[in-house]
Amino acid sequence: MYNLTNQLLEQYDMEFGEVQKGRGVYVYSTNLGVVTFKEFSGSADHARAMDRIEGILRQTGIQADCMIPTREGELLAKDADERTYYARWQQKGRECETGEWEDMQRAMRLLGRMHMALKGQEVPCQRVPVNALVWEMERHNREIKKVRNYIRGKNKKNEFEVLFGRYYKGFLEQAEEARQSLGKWTEQVREPECPEIYGICHGDYNQHNVLFDRGQSAVTNFELACYDLWVRDIAHLLRKLMEKHDWNSTLAQELLNEYEKERKLSGEEWRQLYIRMAYPQKFWKVANHYFNTNKAWVSGRDIEKLEKVIAQEEKRQEFLRMLFDFAK
């Protein structure tokens, strides 16, 4: 039976009862309410930054995680195996449904509210280097080429490899163009000249981390919170939703309109958003997964995913043309 060690639980001033295993968490009933424990790989400083960010959001009316200190007032605790955890009160609500337009609109508007609530707040969280995404794109492009070179060297190619070889060139061109565009944007736009487009980001804002409970909305899981371009969060959620909705341009416009009801995007942010969305992230992801698994037997799932990426490409380009019009 899954359970956490008594050495960990005894550090908290409450009585623990039944436990259930959730997505990456342990959920305990206690005499004070329902508590979740989550393993944590960050530093004590980052835990304090998370706690501060979540407190700011709650003060402005946005429901967010509430971390529970130990008896000694620490936000982190270790179990008998020296693994680090933090405890928080369980959030009520269901996850954002990506099949429900109203849920998606509420999630995007909540993101705008969250960014406005965190605007100008001084929280000592990790600052993402200005060139971090450029370096990431460069690494991904090298990985795409590595897959290409591996497949080229094979005499007998399977279905995935034939399909990859047929469409590789077009996707790589898009990837390199996005990297070049991002490099130029990064050279031209620096934080001191455009402080209004930088701020505290959630870092992993997706449908799983947005909860709805009747008329209330909540944000959870701030482990990747950082100081970066706010477009980071917008692009992350928008990509997730567009991939699930065949890059529906009408839906994208509605979602971005919802965000702008809370916070207007500047021209530079529209350009940054376009560049991020123009990178063929899903093609890289599928190719990289194929390369890092057992290639002696290609997964039918990998073939299905690659076929879907290719089938969605026309709609994705239509979406990008729409976005480019806003980025002019």
C-alpha positions as CSV (number, residue, x, y, z in Angstrom):
1,M,0.0,0.0,0.0
2,Y,1.4,3.4,-0.9
3,N,2.0,5.7,2.0
4,L,4.5,8.3,3.2
5,T,6.9,7.6,6.1
6,N,6.0,8.4,9.6
7,Q,9.2,10.4,9.8
8,L,7.7,12.8,7.2
9,L,4.1,13.0,8.6
10,E,5.3,13.5,12.2
11,Q,6.8,16.8,11.2
12,Y,3.2,18.3,10.7
13,D,0.9,19.3,13.5
14,M,-2.2,17.3,12.5
15,E,-3.6,13.8,12.6
16,F,-3.4,11.7,9.4
17,G,-6.0,9.2,8.3
18,E,-6.7,7.5,5.0
19,V,-4.4,8.1,2.0
20,Q,-5.0,8.0,-1.8
21,K,-2.6,8.3,-4.7
22,G,-3.3,11.1,-7.2
23,R,-1.5,12.5,-10.2
24,G,2.0,12.8,-8.7
25,V,0.6,13.5,-5.2
26,Y,-0.4,11.7,-2.0
27,V,-3.8,12.8,-0.7
28,Y,-4.5,12.4,3.0
29,S,-7.5,13.0,5.1
30,T,-6.7,14.7,8.4
31,N,-8.4,16.1,11.4
32,L,-8.0,19.6,9.8
33,G,-9.0,18.9,6.3
34,V,-7.7,17.2,3.1
35,V,-3.9,17.6,2.6
36,T,-1.8,16.7,-0.4
37,F,1.9,15.9,-0.4
38,K,4.0,16.4,-3.5
39,E,7.7,15.6,-4.1
40,F,9.8,18.6,-4.7
41,S,13.1,19.0,-6.4
42,G,13.6,22.8,-6.0
43,S,15.4,24.8,-3.3
44,A,14.0,26.2,-0.1
45,D,14.3,29.6,-1.6
46,H,12.1,28.6,-4.5
47,A,9.6,27.1,-2.1
48,R,9.4,30.4,-0.4
49,A,8.9,32.2,-3.7
50,M,6.0,29.8,-4.6
51,D,4.4,30.5,-1.2
52,R,4.7,34.2,-1.8
53,I,3.3,34.1,-5.3
54,E,0.3,32.0,-4.2
55,G,-0.3,34.3,-1.2
56,I,-0.4,37.4,-3.6
57,L,-2.9,35.6,-5.8
58,R,-5.2,34.7,-2.9
59,Q,-5.1,38.3,-1.6
60,T,-6.3,39.5,-5.0
61,G,-9.2,37.0,-5.1
62,I,-7.6,34.3,-7.2
63,Q,-7.7,30.9,-5.6
64,A,-4.3,29.3,-5.5
65,D,-2.4,26.6,-3.5
66,C,-1.8,27.2,0.2
67,M,1.4,25.5,1.4
68,I,1.4,24.1,5.0
69,P,4.5,24.6,7.1
70,T,5.9,22.0,9.4
71,R,5.9,22.3,13.2
72,E,9.2,24.1,12.8
73,G,7.8,26.5,10.3
74,E,9.6,25.0,7.3
75,L,7.8,24.7,3.9
76,L,9.8,21.6,2.9
77,A,10.2,18.3,4.8
78,K,12.2,15.1,4.1
79,D,11.2,11.5,4.5
80,A,13.3,8.6,5.7
81,D,14.9,8.3,2.2
82,E,15.9,11.9,2.1
83,R,13.3,12.8,-0.5
84,T,11.9,16.3,-0.2
85,Y,8.1,17.1,-0.1
86,Y,5.8,20.0,0.5
87,A,2.3,19.9,1.9
88,R,-0.7,22.0,0.8
89,W,-4.4,22.1,1.4
90,Q,-6.2,20.2,-1.4
91,Q,-7.9,22.5,-4.0
92,K,-11.5,21.8,-4.7
93,G,-12.8,21.6,-8.3
94,R,-12.5,19.8,-11.5
95,E,-9.8,20.3,-14.2
96,C,-10.5,22.5,-17.2
97,E,-12.1,20.5,-19.9
98,T,-10.4,21.0,-23.2
99,G,-13.6,20.0,-25.0
100,E,-15.6,22.8,-23.5
101,W,-15.2,26.2,-25.1
102,E,-16.5,28.0,-21.9
103,D,-13.8,26.2,-19.8
104,M,-11.1,27.2,-22.2
105,Q,-12.2,30.8,-22.3
106,R,-12.4,30.9,-18.5
107,A,-8.8,29.5,-18.3
108,M,-7.4,32.1,-20.6
109,R,-9.2,34.9,-18.9
110,L,-7.9,33.6,-15.5
111,L,-4.4,33.7,-16.9
112,G,-4.8,37.4,-17.8
113,R,-6.1,38.1,-14.2
114,M,-3.2,36.2,-12.8
115,H,-0.6,38.2,-14.8
116,M,-2.3,41.4,-13.7
117,A,-2.3,40.4,-10.1
118,L,1.5,39.6,-10.3
119,K,2.4,42.7,-12.2
120,G,5.1,44.7,-10.5
121,Q,5.4,42.2,-7.6
122,E,8.9,41.7,-6.2
123,V,9.3,38.0,-5.7
124,P,12.8,36.5,-5.8
125,C,12.0,33.6,-8.2
126,Q,14.2,32.2,-10.9
127,R,14.8,34.6,-13.8
128,V,14.9,32.9,-17.2
129,P,17.9,33.9,-19.3
130,V,16.9,36.1,-22.2
131,N,18.3,33.6,-24.7
132,A,16.9,30.5,-23.1
133,L,14.3,29.8,-25.7
134,V,16.8,30.5,-28.5
135,W,19.1,27.9,-27.0
136,E,16.2,25.5,-26.6
137,M,15.2,25.9,-30.3
138,E,18.8,25.3,-31.4
139,R,19.0,22.1,-29.4
140,H,15.7,20.9,-30.8
141,N,16.8,21.6,-34.3
142,R,20.0,19.6,-33.8
143,E,17.9,16.7,-32.5
144,I,15.6,16.8,-35.5
145,K,18.7,16.7,-37.8
146,K,20.1,13.8,-35.7
147,V,16.9,11.8,-36.4
148,R,17.2,12.6,-40.1
149,N,20.8,11.5,-40.2
150,Y,20.0,8.2,-38.4
151,I,17.1,7.4,-40.7
152,R,19.2,8.3,-43.8
153,G,21.8,5.7,-42.7
154,K,19.3,2.9,-42.6
155,N,18.9,0.6,-45.6
156,K,15.4,-0.7,-44.7
157,K,13.1,2.0,-43.4
158,N,9.8,1.4,-41.5
159,E,6.6,3.3,-41.9
160,F,7.5,6.0,-39.4
161,E,10.9,6.6,-41.0
162,V,9.5,6.8,-44.6
163,L,6.9,9.3,-43.4
164,F,9.4,11.4,-41.5
165,G,11.8,11.5,-44.4
166,R,9.0,12.7,-46.7
167,Y,8.0,15.7,-44.6
168,Y,11.3,16.4,-42.7
169,K,12.6,19.2,-44.9
170,G,9.5,21.5,-44.6
171,F,9.3,21.2,-40.8
172,L,13.0,21.8,-40.4
173,E,12.8,24.9,-42.5
174,Q,10.0,26.2,-40.2
175,A,12.1,25.3,-37.1
176,E,15.2,27.1,-38.4
177,E,13.2,30.2,-39.5
178,A,11.5,30.4,-36.1
179,R,14.9,30.2,-34.4
180,Q,16.3,32.9,-36.6
181,S,13.3,35.2,-36.0
182,L,13.5,34.7,-32.3
183,G,17.2,35.5,-32.3
184,K,16.5,38.8,-34.1
185,W,13.6,39.6,-31.7
186,T,15.8,38.9,-28.7
187,E,18.5,41.2,-29.9
188,Q,16.0,44.0,-30.6
189,V,13.8,43.8,-27.5
190,R,15.4,43.9,-24.1
191,E,13.8,43.9,-20.6
192,P,15.0,47.4,-19.6
193,E,13.3,48.9,-22.7
194,C,10.1,46.7,-22.4
195,P,9.6,45.9,-18.7
196,E,5.8,45.8,-19.2
197,I,6.0,42.4,-21.1
198,Y,8.0,40.6,-18.4
199,G,6.7,39.3,-15.1
200,I,6.1,36.3,-12.9
201,C,4.9,33.4,-14.9
202,H,3.2,30.2,-13.8
203,G,5.7,28.2,-16.0
204,D,3.4,25.3,-16.7
205,Y,-0.1,26.9,-17.2
206,N,-2.2,24.1,-18.8
207,Q,-5.6,22.6,-18.5
208,H,-4.5,20.2,-15.7
209,N,-3.4,23.1,-13.5
210,V,-6.7,25.1,-13.8
211,L,-9.6,24.0,-11.5
212,F,-13.2,25.1,-11.5
213,D,-15.6,24.7,-8.6
214,R,-19.0,26.1,-9.4
215,G,-18.4,29.8,-10.0
216,Q,-14.8,29.7,-8.6
217,S,-11.6,29.3,-10.5
218,A,-8.2,28.2,-9.1
219,V,-4.6,27.8,-10.2
220,T,-2.4,25.0,-8.9
221,N,1.1,23.6,-9.2
222,F,3.5,26.5,-9.2
223,E,6.7,24.5,-9.1
224,L,8.0,26.0,-12.4
225,A,7.1,29.6,-11.5
226,C,9.7,32.0,-12.9
227,Y,10.4,35.5,-14.1
228,D,10.0,35.6,-17.9
229,L,8.0,37.0,-20.8
230,W,4.3,36.6,-20.0
231,V,3.8,35.3,-23.5
232,R,5.5,32.1,-22.2
233,D,2.3,31.2,-20.3
234,I,-0.1,32.2,-23.1
235,A,1.8,30.2,-25.8
236,H,2.0,27.2,-23.6
237,L,-1.7,27.0,-23.0
238,L,-2.7,28.1,-26.5
239,R,-0.5,25.4,-28.1
240,K,-2.1,22.7,-25.9
241,L,-5.6,23.7,-26.9
242,M,-4.9,24.3,-30.6
243,E,-3.4,20.8,-31.0
244,K,-6.6,19.4,-29.5
245,H,-8.8,21.5,-31.7
246,D,-7.2,21.1,-35.1
247,W,-5.7,24.7,-34.9
248,N,-9.1,26.3,-35.0
249,S,-8.4,29.9,-35.8
250,T,-11.8,31.1,-34.6
251,L,-11.3,29.5,-31.2
252,A,-7.8,31.0,-31.0
253,Q,-9.2,34.5,-31.6
254,E,-11.8,34.0,-28.9
255,L,-9.3,32.7,-26.4
256,L,-6.9,35.6,-27.0
257,N,-9.8,38.0,-26.8
258,E,-10.6,36.6,-23.4
259,Y,-7.0,37.2,-22.2
260,E,-7.1,40.8,-23.5
261,K,-10.2,41.5,-21.5
262,E,-7.9,41.4,-18.5
263,R,-4.6,42.5,-20.0
264,K,-3.8,43.9,-23.5
265,L,-1.0,42.5,-25.5
266,S,1.6,44.9,-27.0
267,G,2.8,44.6,-30.6
268,E,6.1,43.0,-29.4
269,E,4.1,40.4,-27.5
270,W,2.1,39.5,-30.6
271,R,5.3,39.1,-32.5
272,Q,6.8,37.0,-29.8
273,L,3.6,34.9,-29.6
274,Y,3.7,34.3,-33.4
275,I,7.3,33.2,-33.3
276,R,6.7,30.7,-30.5
277,M,3.7,29.2,-32.2
278,A,5.4,29.1,-35.5
279,Y,8.0,26.6,-34.2
280,P,6.9,23.0,-35.1
281,Q,7.0,21.8,-31.5
282,K,4.9,18.7,-32.0
283,F,6.9,17.5,-35.0
284,W,10.1,17.8,-32.9
285,K,8.4,16.1,-29.9
286,V,7.3,13.1,-31.9
287,A,10.6,12.7,-33.7
288,N,12.6,13.0,-30.4
289,H,10.3,10.4,-28.7
290,Y,10.9,8.0,-31.6
291,F,14.7,8.5,-31.5
292,N,14.9,7.9,-27.7
293,T,12.8,4.7,-27.6
294,N,13.5,1.2,-28.9
295,K,13.8,1.7,-32.7
296,A,13.9,-2.0,-33.4
297,W,10.1,-1.9,-33.0
298,V,8.4,1.3,-34.0
299,S,5.3,2.2,-31.9
300,G,2.1,2.5,-33.8
301,R,1.3,5.4,-31.5
302,D,4.3,7.3,-32.8
303,I,3.1,6.7,-36.4
304,E,-0.4,8.0,-35.4
305,K,1.1,11.1,-33.8
306,L,3.2,11.9,-36.8
307,E,0.3,11.4,-39.2
308,K,-1.8,13.7,-37.0
309,V,0.9,16.4,-37.1
310,I,1.1,16.2,-40.9
311,A,-2.7,16.1,-41.3
312,Q,-3.1,19.3,-39.1
313,E,-0.4,21.2,-40.9
314,E,-2.7,23.0,-43.3
315,K,-4.9,24.2,-40.5
316,R,-1.8,25.2,-38.4
317,Q,-0.6,27.4,-41.3
318,E,-4.0,29.0,-41.5
319,F,-3.8,29.7,-37.7
320,L,-0.3,31.2,-38.1
321,R,-1.5,33.5,-40.9
322,M,-4.2,34.8,-38.6
323,L,-1.7,35.3,-35.8
324,F,0.8,37.0,-38.2
325,D,-1.9,39.6,-39.1
326,F,-2.0,40.6,-35.4
327,A,1.8,40.6,-35.2
328,K,2.4,43.0,-38.0
